[in-house]
Amino acid sequence: MKRYASVITLKPDAILAYKQLHAHTWKQVLAKITECNIRNYSIYLYGNTLFSYFEYVGDDYEADMAKMAEDEVTQAWWSVCKPLQIPVSEAKPGEWWHDIEEVFHLD
Amino acid sequence: MKRYASVITLKPDAILAYKQLHAHTWKQVLAKITECNIRNYSIYLYGNTLFSYFEYVGDDYEADMAKMAEDEVTQAWWSVCKPLQIPVSEAKPGEWWHDIEEVFHLD
């Protein structure tokens, strides 16, 4: 199992829409996340910053992320979520959510 | 099980010290955390902001946190960690790490 944490910001006027969307996440999106070997996935909000944490239990993360990106319903989900978000300034080219560094872990 | 996530900032010149401390966390501190029913505890760093995530598996969080606070080694640990940290402006009176809101979760 590998843990991933990342950050992104929300446009200030998009907080309510983002929370409502995620309180009613589409079933096919949830199923695809699970199919792509992501578990224990949480998103937290601090100010305008979203903090994401999940655990990857598969053995080919790149392939699973590619599979997720090919899914039509997931693409439609992203098409409504992404306009609400702004990547942080530290995001690398091609990054949307920006991976952050683990400095401590205790099982 | 209940998930907790929270944030705090690091003084800009304290990042290396904080990372070194947590790469060598004292064994008694780790044991006390486990004894107090905290599991799967991670801390991530983004800029000067620390994000903490853990899962509480006991049935009396307040009592367990009080037990942790009574522990002499934990107190000594906090005495070296706290001077490196500055609570966020949103912290409530008495808060050190500031709890943040979960907006999404998928097991």
Backbone of each chain as ProteinMPNN parsed JSONL, in Angstrom:
{"seq_chain_A": "MKRYASVITLKPDAILAYKQLHAHTWKQVLAKITECNIRNYSIYLYGNTLFSYFEYVGDDYEADMAKMAEDEVTQAWWSVCKPLQIPVSEAKPGEWWHDIEEVFHLD", "coords_chain_A": {"N_chain_A": [[0.846, -1.195, 0.0], [0.503, 2.219, -0.81], [0.681, 5.524, 0.315], [-0.84, 8.595, -0.697], [-0.748, 12.079, -0.747], [-2.066, 15.278, -1.435], [-2.48, 18.655, -2.69], [-4.681, 21.333, -3.673], [-6.163, 24.402, -4.813], [-9.338, 26.009, -4.215], [-11.464, 28.067, -6.163], [-12.559, 31.096, -4.687], [-15.334, 31.616, -4.809], [-16.369, 29.152, -5.261], [-16.665, 27.292, -3.327], [-19.023, 26.344, -2.036], [-20.301, 25.022, -4.177], [-18.42, 23.012, -4.728], [-18.421, 21.525, -2.335], [-21.087, 20.658, -2.3], [-21.184, 19.129, -4.667], [-19.439, 17.063, -3.879], [-20.734, 15.988, -1.761], [-22.573, 14.599, -3.065], [-21.42, 12.744, -4.745], [-21.049, 11.174, -7.884], [-22.205, 7.889, -8.452], [-20.921, 6.208, -10.303], [-18.446, 7.361, -10.509], [-17.367, 6.983, -7.981], [-17.281, 4.19, -7.998], [-15.427, 3.728, -10.013], [-13.116, 4.832, -8.925], [-12.679, 3.029, -6.827], [-12.366, 0.691, -8.35], [-9.988, 1.324, -9.52], [-8.196, 0.866, -7.561], [-7.922, 2.576, -5.373], [-8.183, 3.451, -1.985], [-9.707, 4.381, 1.176], [-10.093, 7.193, 0.943], [-9.946, 10.552, 1.433], [-10.992, 13.97, 1.43], [-10.139, 17.124, 2.575], [-10.979, 20.435, 3.67], [-9.375, 23.512, 4.041], [-9.596, 26.781, 4.594], [-9.25, 28.074, 1.438], [-7.963, 25.915, 0.511], [-7.699, 22.611, -0.587], [-7.089, 19.449, 0.773], [-5.952, 16.345, 0.041], [-6.079, 12.877, 0.746], [-5.177, 9.561, 0.172], [-5.056, 5.95, -0.179], [-3.203, 3.74, -2.098], [-3.71, 0.618, -3.43], [-3.068, -1.061, -5.478], [-0.842, -2.466, -8.03], [0.174, -1.039, -10.118], [0.3, 2.033, -10.481], [0.384, 4.115, -12.394], [-0.851, 2.922, -14.605], [-3.395, 2.405, -13.552], [-4.262, 5.012, -13.049], [-4.349, 5.946, -15.641], [-6.377, 4.324, -16.624], [-8.528, 5.304, -15.139], [-8.636, 7.89, -16.188], [-9.524, 7.39, -18.714], [-12.162, 6.845, -18.468], [-15.455, 7.631, -19.251], [-17.498, 8.746, -17.624], [-16.053, 9.606, -15.436], [-14.479, 11.514, -16.71], [-16.49, 13.362, -17.318], [-17.222, 14.087, -14.755], [-14.833, 15.32, -13.876], [-14.943, 17.443, -15.638], [-16.779, 19.108, -14.528], [-15.746, 19.569, -12.011], [-13.118, 20.592, -12.297], [-13.187, 23.305, -13.286], [-13.729, 24.629, -10.939], [-11.462, 24.66, -9.523], [-8.054, 25.691, -8.816], [-4.792, 24.989, -9.607], [-2.067, 24.8, -7.243], [0.68, 27.137, -6.896], [3.045, 25.775, -6.825], [2.675, 23.532, -8.35], [3.748, 21.077, -10.664], [4.535, 20.962, -14.242], [1.81, 19.563, -15.902], [0.798, 18.525, -13.566], [-2.191, 18.43, -11.625], [-3.728, 18.218, -9.064], [-1.377, 18.76, -6.542], [1.272, 16.868, -5.449], [2.279, 16.3, -2.083], [4.762, 16.277, 0.564], [5.453, 13.548, 2.701], [6.168, 13.747, 6.097], [6.084, 12.396, 8.42], [5.094, 9.239, 9.699], [3.066, 6.872, 11.342], [1.986, 3.661, 11.749]], "CA_chain_A": [[0.0, 0.0, 0.0], [1.251, 3.479, -0.829], [-0.14, 6.693, 0.632], [-0.664, 9.798, -1.514], [-1.415, 13.292, -0.271], [-1.873, 16.353, -2.4], [-3.235, 19.885, -2.441], [-5.112, 22.198, -4.764], [-7.022, 25.433, -4.218], [-10.666, 26.253, -4.784], [-11.845, 29.461, -6.376], [-13.293, 31.49, -3.479], [-16.791, 31.545, -4.964], [-16.706, 27.794, -5.693], [-16.6, 26.37, -2.186], [-20.314, 25.688, -1.833], [-20.534, 24.083, -5.283], [-17.525, 21.867, -4.567], [-18.912, 20.712, -1.224], [-22.334, 20.006, -2.712], [-20.825, 18.065, -5.618], [-18.804, 15.936, -3.202], [-21.737, 15.347, -0.902], [-23.43, 13.835, -3.983], [-20.516, 12.24, -5.787], [-21.732, 10.233, -8.76], [-21.888, 6.507, -8.085], [-19.948, 5.613, -11.241], [-17.128, 7.924, -10.189], [-16.897, 6.257, -6.791], [-16.971, 2.808, -8.381], [-14.188, 3.731, -10.803], [-12.021, 5.056, -7.97], [-12.431, 1.747, -6.153], [-11.844, -0.23, -9.364], [-8.6, 1.714, -9.802], [-7.361, 0.477, -6.412], [-7.778, 3.628, -4.368], [-8.947, 3.162, -0.779], [-9.603, 5.293, 2.315], [-9.858, 8.46, 0.242], [-10.595, 11.693, 2.091], [-10.603, 15.33, 1.037], [-10.417, 18.102, 3.616], [-10.926, 21.828, 3.24], [-8.847, 24.496, 4.984], [-9.655, 28.018, 3.83], [-9.51, 27.714, 0.036], [-7.066, 24.826, 0.143], [-8.154, 21.235, -0.439], [-6.036, 18.504, 1.132], [-6.423, 15.013, -0.319], [-5.31, 11.74, 1.267], [-5.719, 8.232, -0.137], [-4.135, 4.822, -0.144], [-3.243, 2.988, -3.354], [-3.459, -0.782, -3.072], [-2.741, -1.839, -6.669], [0.596, -2.613, -8.279], [0.594, -0.211, -11.252], [-0.421, 3.285, -10.254], [0.249, 4.858, -13.651], [-1.861, 2.242, -15.435], [-4.716, 2.616, -12.947], [-4.659, 6.411, -13.272], [-4.702, 6.047, -17.061], [-7.701, 3.706, -16.759], [-9.505, 6.255, -14.605], [-8.734, 9.037, -17.098], [-10.228, 6.963, -19.933], [-13.569, 6.608, -18.153], [-16.26, 8.772, -19.715], [-18.214, 9.406, -16.525], [-15.024, 10.32, -14.673], [-14.151, 12.719, -17.488], [-17.592, 14.317, -17.147], [-17.071, 14.575, -13.372], [-13.723, 16.286, -13.875], [-15.306, 18.636, -16.413], [-17.493, 20.038, -13.646], [-14.92, 19.892, -10.829], [-11.878, 21.33, -12.575], [-13.363, 24.764, -13.354], [-13.827, 25.181, -9.586], [-10.16, 24.532, -8.866], [-6.842, 26.315, -9.368], [-3.614, 24.322, -9.051], [-1.175, 25.662, -6.456], [1.791, 27.672, -7.695], [4.135, 24.795, -6.831], [2.351, 22.384, -9.207], [4.663, 20.857, -11.786], [3.808, 20.85, -15.519], [1.027, 18.334, -15.994], [0.135, 18.227, -12.294], [-3.386, 19.191, -11.268], [-3.46, 18.136, -7.638], [0.078, 18.785, -6.32], [1.7, 15.938, -4.396], [3.055, 16.899, -0.989], [5.769, 15.397, 1.166], [5.184, 12.948, 4.014], [7.292, 13.977, 7.014], [5.916, 11.507, 9.585], [4.035, 8.234, 9.622], [3.005, 5.791, 12.322], [0.84, 2.782, 11.46]], "C_chain_A": [[0.885, 1.25, 0.0], [0.283, 4.64, -0.581], [0.19, 7.851, -0.31], [-1.404, 10.943, -0.838], [-1.101, 14.411, -1.24], [-2.778, 17.531, -2.068], [-3.623, 20.556, -3.751], [-5.936, 23.3, -4.104], [-8.369, 25.468, -4.928], [-10.817, 27.741, -5.057], [-12.753, 29.88, -5.223], [-14.812, 31.365, -3.618], [-17.268, 30.14, -5.329], [-16.818, 26.806, -4.542], [-17.92, 25.62, -1.996], [-20.578, 24.648, -2.924], [-19.675, 22.832, -5.12], [-18.021, 20.937, -3.453], [-20.19, 19.978, -1.61], [-22.059, 18.873, -3.705], [-20.304, 16.834, -4.874], [-19.685, 15.297, -2.136], [-22.67, 14.471, -1.737], [-22.592, 13.267, -5.124], [-21.206, 11.13, -6.57], [-21.245, 8.802, -8.493], [-20.84, 5.89, -9.003], [-18.531, 6.135, -10.985], [-16.536, 7.196, -8.989], [-16.475, 4.837, -7.16], [-15.657, 2.738, -9.156], [-12.973, 3.951, -9.903], [-11.655, 3.736, -7.281], [-11.828, 0.738, -7.123], [-10.372, 0.055, -9.653], [-7.72, 1.633, -8.549], [-7.039, 1.603, -5.433], [-8.708, 3.329, -3.203], [-8.768, 4.301, 0.231], [-9.276, 6.719, 1.851], [-10.652, 9.563, 0.941], [-10.104, 12.988, 1.471], [-11.06, 16.271, 2.145], [-10.258, 19.508, 3.063], [-10.394, 22.699, 4.366], [-8.76, 25.825, 4.242], [-10.069, 27.691, 2.404], [-8.674, 26.522, -0.413], [-7.706, 23.477, 0.422], [-6.945, 20.344, -0.192], [-6.605, 17.111, 0.903], [-5.49, 13.949, 0.25], [-5.967, 10.462, 0.777], [-4.619, 7.197, -0.131], [-4.313, 4.013, -1.428], [-2.83, 1.547, -3.074], [-3.17, -1.66, -4.296], [-1.239, -1.966, -6.857], [1.059, -1.845, -9.521], [-0.205, 1.084, -11.238], [-0.656, 4.038, -11.564], [-0.848, 4.245, -14.521], [-3.257, 2.466, -14.863], [-5.192, 4.057, -13.146], [-5.042, 6.626, -14.736], [-6.087, 5.459, -17.316], [-8.79, 4.662, -16.262], [-9.727, 7.396, -15.592], [-9.47, 8.687, -18.389], [-11.743, 6.847, -19.727], [-14.422, 7.842, -18.474], [-16.977, 9.51, -18.591], [-17.231, 10.182, -15.653], [-14.613, 11.594, -15.396], [-15.236, 13.787, -17.325], [-17.554, 14.944, -15.752], [-15.974, 15.637, -13.301], [-14.106, 17.567, -14.607], [-16.142, 19.615, -15.587], [-16.658, 20.439, -12.438], [-13.757, 20.829, -11.163], [-12.078, 22.843, -12.698], [-13.487, 25.426, -11.982], [-12.457, 25.305, -8.915], [-9.082, 25.351, -9.571], [-5.644, 25.577, -8.774], [-2.752, 25.304, -8.254], [0.024, 26.072, -7.312], [2.947, 26.684, -7.8], [3.868, 23.616, -7.764], [3.317, 22.299, -10.381], [3.853, 20.82, -13.087], [3.071, 19.515, -15.584], [0.366, 17.935, -14.692], [-1.138, 19.049, -12.18], [-3.383, 19.292, -9.756], [-1.928, 18.025, -7.474], [0.459, 17.875, -5.153], [2.523, 16.662, -3.339], [3.796, 15.818, -0.224], [5.319, 14.848, 2.518], [6.4, 13.17, 4.914], [7.198, 13.104, 8.26], [4.879, 10.475, 9.234], [4.196, 7.21, 10.739], [1.778, 4.953, 11.998], [-0.084, 2.702, 12.675]], "O_chain_A": [[1.882, 1.322, 0.718], [-0.785, 4.721, -1.187], [1.347, 8.061, -0.673], [-2.547, 10.79, -0.41], [-0.005, 14.481, -1.796], [-3.712, 17.418, -1.275], [-2.983, 20.37, -4.786], [-6.363, 23.15, -2.959], [-8.516, 25.024, -6.067], [-10.354, 28.575, -4.278], [-13.625, 29.112, -4.816], [-15.498, 31.042, -2.648], [-18.437, 29.951, -5.668], [-17.04, 25.615, -4.761], [-17.926, 24.403, -1.815], [-21.021, 23.535, -2.639], [-20.148, 21.719, -5.348], [-18.037, 19.716, -3.613], [-20.356, 18.804, -1.281], [-22.633, 17.789, -3.594], [-20.674, 15.704, -5.193], [-19.406, 14.193, -1.668], [-23.459, 13.698, -1.194], [-22.984, 13.3, -6.29], [-21.861, 10.26, -5.996], [-20.052, 8.547, -8.332], [-19.974, 5.141, -8.55], [-17.548, 5.432, -11.217], [-15.358, 6.841, -8.981], [-15.447, 4.343, -6.696], [-14.871, 1.808, -8.978], [-11.928, 3.329, -10.097], [-10.482, 3.38, -7.169], [-10.896, 0.014, -6.774], [-9.606, -0.849, -9.987], [-6.653, 2.242, -8.48], [-6.012, 1.579, -4.755], [-9.877, 2.995, -3.401], [-7.815, 5.077, 0.153], [-8.32, 7.345, 2.309], [-11.879, 9.504, 1.023], [-8.955, 13.093, 1.043], [-12.206, 16.222, 2.594], [-9.505, 19.742, 2.117], [-10.882, 22.645, 5.495], [-7.928, 25.976, 3.348], [-11.124, 27.095, 2.185], [-8.682, 26.163, -1.591], [-8.194, 23.225, 1.523], [-5.916, 20.466, -0.857], [-7.617, 16.74, 1.498], [-4.269, 14.104, 0.237], [-7.174, 10.283, 0.939], [-3.429, 7.511, -0.085], [-5.43, 3.649, -1.795], [-1.746, 1.288, -2.552], [-3.041, -2.877, -4.162], [-0.458, -1.622, -5.969], [2.21, -1.981, -9.936], [-1.239, 1.209, -11.893], [-1.753, 4.536, -11.815], [-1.668, 4.958, -15.099], [-4.203, 2.695, -15.617], [-6.375, 4.299, -13.383], [-5.952, 7.398, -15.035], [-6.871, 5.994, -18.099], [-9.839, 4.805, -16.891], [-10.861, 7.824, -15.812], [-9.979, 9.57, -19.078], [-12.506, 6.762, -20.689], [-14.133, 8.948, -18.017], [-17.058, 10.738, -18.595], [-17.536, 11.28, -15.187], [-14.419, 12.635, -14.768], [-14.931, 14.974, -17.208], [-17.808, 16.135, -15.575], [-16.17, 16.712, -12.736], [-13.651, 18.651, -14.244], [-16.207, 20.803, -15.901], [-16.839, 21.53, -11.896], [-13.451, 21.747, -10.401], [-11.217, 23.601, -12.253], [-13.365, 26.646, -11.869], [-12.309, 25.962, -7.884], [-9.187, 25.66, -10.758], [-5.493, 25.543, -7.552], [-2.715, 26.496, -8.559], [0.335, 25.434, -8.317], [3.735, 26.74, -8.744], [4.75, 22.779, -7.953], [3.657, 23.304, -11.006], [2.633, 20.665, -13.052], [3.661, 18.462, -15.344], [-0.536, 17.096, -14.691], [-1.176, 20.213, -12.58], [-3.066, 20.35, -9.212], [-1.277, 17.273, -8.199], [0.027, 18.083, -4.019], [3.351, 17.518, -3.651], [3.509, 14.627, -0.34], [4.857, 15.6, 3.376], [7.523, 12.827, 4.545], [8.127, 13.073, 9.067], [3.897, 10.776, 8.555], [5.298, 6.75, 11.038], [0.659, 5.467, 11.973], [-1.103, 2.013, 12.631]]}, "seq_chain_B": "MKRYASVITLKPDAILAYKQLHAHTWKQVLAKITECNIRNYSIYLYGNTLFSYFEYVGDDYEADMAKMAEDEVTQAWWSVCKPLQIPVSEAKPGEWWHDIEEVFHLD", "coords_chain_B": {"N_chain_B": [[-14.395, 3.921, 14.203], [-12.858, 7.086, 13.925], [-11.962, 9.747, 11.792], [-9.431, 12.252, 11.875], [-8.326, 15.388, 10.807], [-5.953, 18.006, 10.546], [-4.351, 21.243, 10.705], [-1.317, 23.169, 10.925], [1.181, 25.75, 11.125], [4.684, 25.9, 10.239], [7.487, 27.606, 11.58], [9.46, 29.456, 9.293], [12.253, 29.004, 9.404], [12.41, 26.609, 10.661], [11.937, 24.259, 9.416], [13.746, 22.214, 8.626], [14.624, 21.277, 11.143], [12.205, 20.312, 12.182], [11.582, 18.243, 10.389], [13.77, 16.554, 10.781], [13.465, 15.905, 13.496], [11.086, 14.424, 13.301], [11.806, 12.356, 11.706], [13.126, 10.92, 13.469], [11.508, 10.193, 15.579], [10.821, 9.911, 19.03], [10.817, 6.777, 20.668], [9.133, 6.313, 22.875], [7.222, 8.238, 22.574], [5.921, 7.484, 20.213], [4.9, 5.047, 21.111], [3.121, 5.897, 23.059], [1.265, 7.317, 21.562], [0.111, 5.215, 20.105], [-0.893, 3.725, 22.268], [-2.843, 5.463, 23.056], [-4.782, 5.049, 21.234], [-4.586, 5.973, 18.61], [-4.224, 5.608, 15.135], [-2.649, 4.905, 11.933], [-1.315, 7.35, 11.303], [-0.34, 10.23, 9.758], [1.805, 12.909, 8.755], [2.015, 15.64, 6.633], [3.881, 17.948, 4.598], [3.406, 21.094, 3.18], [4.682, 23.737, 1.64], [4.969, 26.009, 4.208], [3.088, 24.806, 5.695], [1.759, 22.308, 7.765], [0.0, 19.304, 7.356], [-2.031, 17.153, 9.071], [-3.128, 13.794, 9.493], [-5.07, 11.355, 10.995], [-6.411, 8.303, 12.453], [-8.794, 7.584, 14.86], [-9.311, 5.068, 17.136], [-10.386, 4.446, 19.567], [-12.786, 4.742, 22.307], [-13.146, 7.006, 23.785], [-12.198, 9.885, 23.14], [-11.438, 12.368, 24.292], [-10.568, 11.581, 26.841], [-8.426, 9.921, 26.152], [-6.744, 11.779, 24.902], [-6.207, 13.392, 27.083], [-4.807, 11.585, 28.637], [-2.536, 11.251, 27.048], [-1.482, 13.825, 27.224], [-0.675, 13.876, 29.833], [1.598, 12.413, 29.921], [5.011, 12.246, 30.614], [7.205, 12.023, 28.826], [6.022, 12.592, 26.404], [5.268, 15.212, 26.921], [7.826, 16.351, 27.045], [8.613, 15.951, 24.422], [6.736, 17.586, 23.075], [7.652, 19.988, 24.078], [9.9, 20.476, 22.605], [8.936, 20.453, 20.023], [6.825, 22.326, 19.819], [7.877, 25.022, 19.909], [8.709, 25.288, 17.3], [6.503, 25.649, 15.809], [3.612, 27.497, 14.644], [0.355, 28.224, 15.423], [-2.403, 28.254, 13.084], [-4.196, 31.145, 11.861], [-6.878, 30.713, 12.074], [-7.218, 29.091, 14.256], [-8.936, 27.996, 17.16], [-9.5, 29.281, 20.527], [-7.349, 27.631, 22.706], [-6.877, 25.627, 20.887], [-4.197, 23.917, 19.254], [-2.968, 22.405, 16.974], [-5.137, 22.917, 14.257], [-8.326, 21.787, 13.664], [-9.646, 20.569, 10.579], [-12.138, 20.543, 7.946], [-13.842, 17.69, 6.749], [-14.648, 17.045, 3.427], [-15.156, 15.091, 1.659], [-15.384, 11.558, 1.496], [-14.379, 8.253, 0.799], [-14.498, 4.908, 1.473]], "CA_chain_B": [[-13.19, 4.698, 13.876], [-13.117, 8.471, 13.503], [-10.814, 10.396, 11.171], [-9.144, 13.632, 12.254], [-7.309, 16.09, 10.016], [-5.721, 19.322, 11.121], [-3.234, 22.0, 10.128], [-0.55, 24.134, 11.718], [2.308, 26.194, 10.294], [6.038, 25.839, 10.778], [8.332, 28.786, 11.359], [10.22, 29.179, 8.061], [13.602, 28.489, 9.656], [12.289, 25.425, 11.52], [11.501, 23.103, 8.624], [14.734, 21.124, 8.708], [14.586, 20.713, 12.495], [10.96, 19.541, 12.339], [11.691, 17.008, 9.618], [14.745, 15.676, 11.443], [12.82, 15.388, 14.714], [10.058, 13.428, 12.98], [12.481, 11.186, 11.149], [13.713, 10.227, 14.629], [10.548, 10.386, 16.678], [11.177, 9.107, 20.2], [10.022, 5.545, 20.741], [8.074, 6.407, 23.891], [6.158, 9.091, 22.026], [5.17, 6.625, 19.295], [4.156, 4.047, 21.897], [2.001, 6.57, 23.742], [0.261, 7.594, 20.526], [-0.592, 3.95, 19.865], [-1.637, 3.4, 23.499], [-3.995, 6.366, 23.116], [-5.756, 4.617, 20.22], [-4.413, 6.642, 17.321], [-3.665, 4.709, 14.117], [-2.501, 5.404, 10.56], [-1.066, 8.77, 11.562], [0.619, 10.812, 8.817], [1.925, 14.362, 8.681], [2.548, 16.08, 5.341], [4.331, 19.336, 4.567], [3.195, 21.854, 1.945], [5.199, 25.061, 1.982], [5.182, 26.032, 5.662], [1.896, 24.265, 6.342], [1.712, 20.882, 8.07], [-1.312, 18.66, 7.363], [-2.019, 15.923, 9.851], [-4.269, 12.89, 9.296], [-5.001, 10.093, 11.749], [-7.664, 7.61, 12.725], [-8.949, 7.301, 16.288], [-10.043, 3.8, 17.226], [-10.877, 4.232, 20.922], [-14.173, 5.179, 22.513], [-13.195, 8.239, 24.58], [-11.1, 10.685, 22.58], [-10.99, 13.367, 25.265], [-9.809, 10.892, 27.892], [-7.147, 9.474, 25.587], [-5.889, 12.955, 24.701], [-5.753, 13.806, 28.416], [-3.761, 10.632, 29.032], [-1.326, 11.594, 26.296], [-0.944, 15.09, 27.734], [-0.095, 13.64, 31.156], [2.824, 11.622, 29.785], [6.19, 13.123, 30.745], [8.043, 12.019, 27.614], [5.256, 13.334, 25.4], [5.414, 16.635, 27.267], [9.172, 16.772, 26.641], [8.563, 16.012, 22.951], [6.017, 18.812, 22.702], [8.46, 21.157, 24.466], [10.834, 20.776, 21.513], [8.212, 20.653, 18.75], [5.931, 23.492, 19.785], [8.538, 26.286, 19.531], [8.916, 25.321, 15.844], [5.193, 25.768, 15.17], [2.725, 28.639, 14.897], [-1.017, 27.864, 15.03], [-2.982, 29.075, 12.018], [-5.008, 32.254, 12.379], [-8.236, 30.212, 12.33], [-7.25, 28.232, 15.444], [-9.797, 28.463, 18.244], [-8.792, 29.331, 21.809], [-7.033, 26.301, 23.218], [-6.424, 24.742, 19.807], [-2.839, 24.077, 18.74], [-3.333, 21.983, 15.624], [-6.497, 23.373, 13.966], [-9.107, 20.776, 12.935], [-10.23, 21.007, 9.309], [-13.422, 19.92, 7.602], [-13.869, 16.66, 5.713], [-15.671, 17.343, 2.42], [-15.367, 13.876, 0.854], [-14.725, 10.329, 1.949], [-14.741, 6.959, 0.209], [-13.696, 3.847, 2.1]], "C_chain_B": [[-13.588, 6.111, 13.444], [-11.832, 9.091, 12.957], [-10.673, 11.83, 11.683], [-8.095, 14.186, 11.302], [-7.171, 17.494, 10.567], [-4.489, 19.954, 10.487], [-2.572, 22.867, 11.19], [0.559, 24.626, 10.801], [3.625, 25.981, 11.031], [6.703, 27.19, 10.59], [9.264, 28.478, 10.185], [11.611, 28.595, 8.325], [13.585, 27.199, 10.476], [11.986, 24.158, 10.733], [12.476, 21.934, 8.746], [14.686, 20.46, 10.085], [13.34, 19.846, 12.689], [11.05, 18.206, 11.602], [12.668, 16.034, 10.273], [14.144, 15.068, 12.715], [11.872, 14.239, 14.361], [10.611, 12.23, 12.223], [13.118, 10.348, 12.259], [12.793, 10.37, 15.835], [10.867, 9.405, 17.812], [10.221, 7.925, 20.364], [8.886, 5.648, 21.746], [6.906, 7.268, 23.407], [5.28, 8.272, 21.08], [4.31, 5.627, 20.071], [2.943, 4.678, 22.575], [0.881, 6.907, 22.761], [-0.57, 6.336, 20.263], [-1.452, 3.574, 21.067], [-2.909, 4.25, 23.589], [-4.921, 6.197, 21.908], [-5.743, 5.424, 18.923], [-3.702, 5.692, 16.361], [-3.514, 5.466, 12.799], [-2.304, 6.923, 10.539], [0.017, 9.261, 10.595], [0.63, 12.327, 8.974], [2.608, 14.7, 7.358], [2.912, 17.557, 5.42], [4.062, 19.934, 3.193], [3.595, 23.294, 2.229], [5.557, 25.077, 3.457], [4.019, 25.404, 6.423], [2.013, 22.761, 6.543], [0.253, 20.423, 8.046], [-1.18, 17.353, 8.116], [-3.285, 15.109, 9.587], [-4.064, 11.689, 10.206], [-6.392, 9.547, 11.997], [-7.707, 7.237, 14.197], [-9.845, 6.081, 16.465], [-10.548, 3.506, 18.64], [-12.318, 4.684, 21.059], [-14.281, 6.404, 23.426], [-11.996, 9.11, 24.198], [-10.552, 11.676, 23.608], [-10.127, 12.727, 26.34], [-8.452, 10.428, 27.364], [-6.202, 10.65, 25.361], [-5.37, 13.481, 26.049], [-4.647, 12.884, 28.909], [-2.449, 10.95, 28.317], [-0.664, 12.839, 26.883], [-0.302, 14.939, 29.107], [1.267, 12.96, 31.084], [4.065, 12.525, 29.746], [7.036, 13.175, 29.476], [7.336, 12.768, 26.49], [5.347, 14.835, 25.667], [6.783, 17.167, 26.832], [9.261, 16.906, 25.121], [7.887, 17.295, 22.479], [6.858, 20.056, 23.016], [9.517, 21.477, 23.416], [10.107, 21.038, 20.189], [7.451, 21.977, 18.704], [6.635, 24.801, 19.44], [8.815, 26.401, 18.029], [7.633, 25.688, 15.101], [4.496, 27.077, 15.521], [1.311, 28.215, 14.493], [-1.522, 28.787, 13.927], [-3.921, 30.117, 12.629], [-6.424, 31.798, 12.73], [-8.335, 29.379, 13.606], [-8.126, 28.853, 16.527], [-8.986, 28.557, 19.537], [-8.562, 27.919, 22.329], [-6.609, 25.312, 22.147], [-4.949, 25.002, 19.521], [-2.895, 23.692, 17.257], [-4.814, 22.353, 15.414], [-7.234, 22.32, 13.123], [-9.689, 21.354, 11.65], [-11.35, 20.06, 8.893], [-13.266, 18.858, 6.515], [-14.983, 16.993, 4.722], [-15.967, 16.139, 1.527], [-14.713, 12.717, 1.564], [-15.287, 9.124, 1.212], [-13.868, 5.902, 0.858], [-12.936, 3.057, 1.036]], "O_chain_B": [[-14.542, 6.294, 12.688], [-10.765, 8.983, 13.561], [-11.664, 12.528, 11.896], [-7.093, 13.528, 11.023], [-8.15, 18.101, 11.003], [-3.696, 19.286, 9.824], [-3.176, 23.239, 12.196], [0.852, 23.982, 9.794], [3.674, 25.895, 12.258], [6.512, 27.847, 9.567], [9.797, 27.373, 10.088], [12.091, 27.774, 7.544], [14.633, 26.745, 10.935], [11.798, 23.094, 11.323], [12.061, 20.793, 8.948], [14.705, 19.233, 10.188], [13.413, 18.773, 13.288], [10.643, 17.168, 12.126], [12.418, 14.83, 10.312], [14.295, 13.875, 12.977], [11.856, 13.209, 15.036], [9.945, 11.201, 12.116], [13.583, 9.232, 12.031], [13.236, 10.631, 16.954], [11.144, 8.229, 17.576], [9.005, 8.052, 20.221], [7.794, 5.133, 21.504], [5.755, 7.048, 23.785], [4.053, 8.353, 21.134], [3.15, 5.393, 19.734], [1.876, 4.07, 22.655], [-0.3, 6.796, 23.088], [-1.799, 6.391, 20.207], [-2.599, 3.156, 20.91], [-3.922, 3.81, 24.131], [-5.729, 7.072, 21.599], [-6.757, 5.539, 18.235], [-2.712, 5.053, 16.718], [-4.141, 6.501, 12.572], [-3.02, 7.66, 9.861], [1.146, 8.77, 10.612], [-0.389, 12.946, 9.282], [3.639, 14.125, 7.009], [2.335, 18.316, 6.199], [4.439, 19.362, 2.17], [2.915, 23.992, 2.98], [6.355, 24.258, 3.914], [3.97, 25.464, 7.651], [2.327, 22.025, 5.607], [-0.619, 21.062, 8.634], [-0.304, 16.542, 7.818], [-4.378, 15.665, 9.471], [-2.999, 11.071, 10.19], [-7.402, 10.219, 11.786], [-6.764, 6.643, 14.721], [-10.987, 6.061, 16.006], [-11.083, 2.425, 18.886], [-12.991, 4.973, 20.069], [-15.385, 6.799, 23.8], [-10.943, 9.077, 24.834], [-9.338, 11.802, 23.769], [-9.081, 13.263, 26.708], [-7.444, 10.534, 28.062], [-4.999, 10.537, 25.597], [-4.237, 13.955, 26.143], [-3.675, 13.33, 29.519], [-1.379, 10.917, 28.926], [0.557, 12.899, 27.022], [0.516, 15.767, 29.507], [2.006, 12.934, 32.069], [4.144, 13.451, 28.939], [7.526, 14.237, 29.094], [7.969, 13.488, 25.718], [5.487, 15.629, 24.737], [6.894, 18.281, 26.32], [9.887, 17.827, 24.597], [8.393, 17.996, 21.604], [6.782, 21.056, 22.303], [9.985, 22.612, 23.334], [10.614, 21.766, 19.336], [7.436, 22.661, 17.681], [6.053, 25.628, 18.738], [9.122, 27.488, 17.539], [7.665, 25.999, 13.91], [4.759, 27.681, 16.561], [1.087, 27.878, 13.331], [-1.125, 29.949, 13.842], [-4.375, 29.978, 13.765], [-7.091, 32.404, 13.569], [-9.437, 28.997, 14.0], [-8.073, 30.057, 16.781], [-7.904, 27.978, 19.632], [-9.489, 27.11, 22.38], [-6.041, 24.266, 22.461], [-4.496, 26.146, 19.539], [-2.871, 24.563, 16.388], [-5.642, 22.125, 16.296], [-6.815, 22.003, 12.009], [-10.168, 22.488, 11.632], [-11.488, 18.95, 9.406], [-12.634, 19.1, 5.487], [-16.129, 17.2, 5.121], [-16.91, 16.161, 0.736], [-13.642, 12.85, 2.156], [-16.496, 8.991, 1.026], [-12.641, 5.985, 0.804], [-12.206, 2.122, 1.365]]}, "name": "protein", "num_of_chains": 2, "seq": "MKRYASVITLKPDAILAYKQLHAHTWKQVLAKITECNIRNYSIYLYGNTLFSYFEYVGDDYEADMAKMAEDEVTQAWWSVCKPLQIPVSEAKPGEWWHDIEEVFHLDMKRYASVITLKPDAILAYKQLHAHTWKQVLAKITECNIRNYSIYLYGNTLFSYFEYVGDDYEADMAKMAEDEVTQAWWSVCKPLQIPVSEAKPGEWWHDIEEVFHLD"}
